Amino acid sequence: MAEQARPEEPAAGRLAVTTVVFSVCVLTIVGSYHAIAGFAAIIDDAFFVELDDYPYALDVTAWGWLHLIMGMIVLAAALTLLSGHLWSRAVGVVVAALSALECFFFVPFYPVWCVVMIALDVLVIWSLVRYARPVSDKLLGVDEPSR
């Protein structure tokens, strides 16, 4: 039986799929961090040191619930990215931006880790915005426009 030759996928298409998979993995890590940090703050109020002169000071338990809820939202957004729809990428971008904003306000509690989280969120936003069109065309089965 003769094998049919498959047309080669353009390098930009492979890169687009790779970046979406990367975004799913990073959002899963970020969401897991938020959930774990939230559980730690809810279970033990002394886990995070409360700051006296911080203008956005919340109770540690409130930070914990905020992190836990955000973690669940980020994990859900990561799973929806695999559908390849435009709305899922938009949700991924918005959720990554909200995650970065939350980490920005959480910097006094965990400075180095929050900076790493913000950098990962920015990378996710970039990858979802930059390579969005080829992935959606491939996953949804849309033919490429003739040039």
PyMOL commands that set and color helices and strands:
alter all, ss='L'
color gray80, all
select helices_A, chain A and resi 11-43+60-81+86-105+111-130+132-140
alter helices_A, ss='H'
color red, helices_A
deselect
rebuild
show_as cartoon
